[in-house]
Amino acid sequence: MLPMGLASAQSTPPTDDEEEPAPTAEQTQAAASAPAITLDRVSVTGSRIARDTFNSVSPVQVISREESTLAGFSSTTGVLQSNSVTGGSSQINNAYGGFVVNGGPGVNTLSLRGLGATRTLILLNGRRVSPAGSRGAVGSADLNVLPNMMIERIEVLKDGASSIYGSDAVAGVVNVITRTRVDDTTVEFQRNFTQDGGGDETRAGIMTGAVGDRWHASGSLEMNQRAELTLGQRGWASDCPRPLLGRNADGSYGADDYIDPRTGRPKCWTIDDSGVTINTIGTGNIAGVPGLGSVGTGASGNIFNRWRPNPGVTTGLPGYEGVDYFGRDSFDPAMLRESLISPTKNTTGFLQAGFDLNALGDAELYFEGLGHRRESQQIGYLQHSLDYPVGSPLLGSLSTLPAWLAAPADGSTNGRNVSVRAFIGWGPYKSWQEVDFFRATGGLRGNLGTEWSYDTYYSHARSDSAYMVENRLTDRIARSIDVVSDGRGGFVCRDPSGGCVPTPALSAAVVGGDLPQAYRDYIMQDTRGQTIYTESTFNFGVNGPLFDLPAGTVSTAMGVEHRRQEIDDTPDINSINNNLFGFTASQPTRGKDSVSEAYIEFEVPLLSDLPFAQEFTFNASARYTDYDSYGDDSTWKLGVLYTPVDWLSIRASRGTSFRAPALFEQFLGATSGFLSSATDPCNEYGNRNPTSARYQNCASEGLPTNFQQTSSVTSITQGGAETGLAAETSVAVTAGIVLQPEFPEWFGDLSFAADYYDIKVDNGVARLSGQNVMNLCYDSQPADFNSDAGQCSLVTRGVNNSMSVTSGYVNISESLVRGWDFTARFVREIGPGSFRTTARLSNYLTQAGRTFPTDPLRNTTGTVAQPQYAGDVDFSYSVQKWLVRYGLEWVGATNDYDYYETYFDTDYRPLYLLETGNYFLSNLSVQYRGDDWSATVGARNLADKEPPMVSAGWGNRIGNAPLYSGYDYLGRTFFFNLSKSF
């Protein structure tokens, strides 16, 4: 693997009368095999101009196919989401199957510098990979679509390059480069299997090709399948998630955790930590018999509104005992069947071909096709809230209980108030996605005279996704709950149309989850949607020398590009009609945009082969961008490379970007859901200072000072095209130094690189929450408070002071990321073989942002899941046909205490565990290469390291572990790879 920031280059595609180009010197060191060579002019990702030296203005990391195999990665996705590429920033992977993410469940994306996947550009052979995925928020390339066997290397540019490649290259560019020519057939099989079961991966593929006098063609077909890993298969995720509140005398956490009176030990799966209320009913306040350890309200402490079945209770609420908040049942063994790592099957085909025309400047007519299908699914756990209306005959002896809740706004009780709500463990439910992605590219490249060349192509890509979720339908629940007697002691639906099945009568068995299968099958249906995303690109470019200077030739590259994108997401009709019980409803997302661009780049050698100026080169690029949706703007980048002596290079660059919002950020169809009643800003506003803006604004609406919202807040999220969403701009600065001193041959080769980066995004696009909108409305100055203007125009109070809020994508004030990347490499011949070690370190100085100009700029670097330091080191030794590799990955210690103490002047150390220690993962592999075959065996996470634990309330967690891609959830994993060529 070529270290980021060191000398890096790629070979230009050979013409038909050339052999496959030999590896670059750096790639040779990375593989520790072939000798160094002399290069002709080459091009490097981050520039469209060919150069005849290794060093580039911008830092580039090169990952060879062999290195990824030795590291145990079975897919390109795994390589790109590794810490060595991401620098420790969190990525969306298969552990996010149960969370709402852009691109839908099962998607895998790449976010460089932690700036988001929409600001990282993915290229395949220098041409962009269009977005793929499901649901309305598709806007980034899905790494699953990339081939694996055909890849020769991956080049990662961690530098803004919008003026070179387009508006979404804000944080960096990844260029996946395939083998240009293949003249044999290779089959490959890889198996990754975990020590504790679950999450196994199997990949099998074939690559073949042929080369003629004037043509070449090659392709690959491969299948990669990952098995599901459930919560129950990893003890750290399932054994006993606890809040971990309060500190014990020995320094451990959990002193204030609730003690279960039934066991005498801290309770696991509490409601505020991973659990959910089940086997319980809710009523109005009633005097009753308390359950073991439960305390009610009132003078006697025997007033309850939550109850657990207990057939021995004959007074109060017969058949039920009162339970308090922690006393409620909150764990169902079926929860352990939830997906920790969602299963997926990826089938990918890749084809490329070229034909020499012997015309149009020795032109080559070329073609490239990529086809992919992803089949992924997720298993989640569902709590079923069954509302029995006042007086319902299904309540039996409890039919005289008064109303507890107002009639739900969703109509599930046909407008009748609720007397009893049963909290029932429904069990697992499934969602799945089937994504078909296709991209075809055809182009022509050749020479213009003896020194200039041209390349023009047209590419069209289409992602077609079908997605399904098992959902309960509100109208069926409403029809099912409306029953009449069947004359035989049972019940039937008042309206039996559509095969209506009556809701089961309230009983201890029903509350415990024993629901008739016919009832389950009637209210639970498969809901299906479809997402189509298309992108077409036309590009024409030329490059060559302009004129000579004393220090060398001034070169340029210029071209034009036009892209057209369209998204069409159609959710299930039940989602559109807000008929999904307990789930958000979505409207169609439909929109399109196109952009025309022109770019130019110059490279000017100012000094060369002089004392203290071996090379001094200036690079400049500019791009004009014109969006149909957001108008036009221009971006630029300036860079210098100064090599005073052979062993020292200094480089620096400064550039700008202009990014129009992605289609989903503009046109996302309205999505409705519900927020807790506690989010109403006017709740108990009388406790606030009477001179405060919120107090006065709530009072102006006639609300009492002790107002308490009793209904859920309806939340509607939509795209920003209708609310004035603007394009975002950014400025990126990099500066670096590369040291490659010459040592005696006995010492070996040592190289070191340090690169500083500073990226500031202004007016950045982000999703504003409903809570943000409500707070902004009610905290506005009373003189400006107007329920029909500003943020308050998005907040509505309805009947009985019910509340709804509309939010969506807005332009935030500022995002800033700064830091250092360090790389060191040492290569030496030892005995009969060659030793190589490479170390990489990322040091984030700042990861900060604010939504509005008046907000403080808060630096979150070093907090949990945003480590300040991350790095890796690998050691390899090759001798004859053998190669041994050991790798160590490191995520630095993190804590949230410094952050809270800095910005909130609060010490949380005595209350919460909000820190993680240094986290290390070690990997080992051995490879043998025969004449036409190879075998690799190894293990990842040799020490079987578990992820660290934090307290409840931190954020998204799995068990007590933070949800963070830098931690390993699989445990010790063994792998082997077999490859044979014919």
Disulfide bonds with the S-S distance in Angstrom:
Cys240-Cys268 1.77
Cys493-Cys500 2.03
Cys682-Cys698 1.98
Cys777-Cys792 2.01
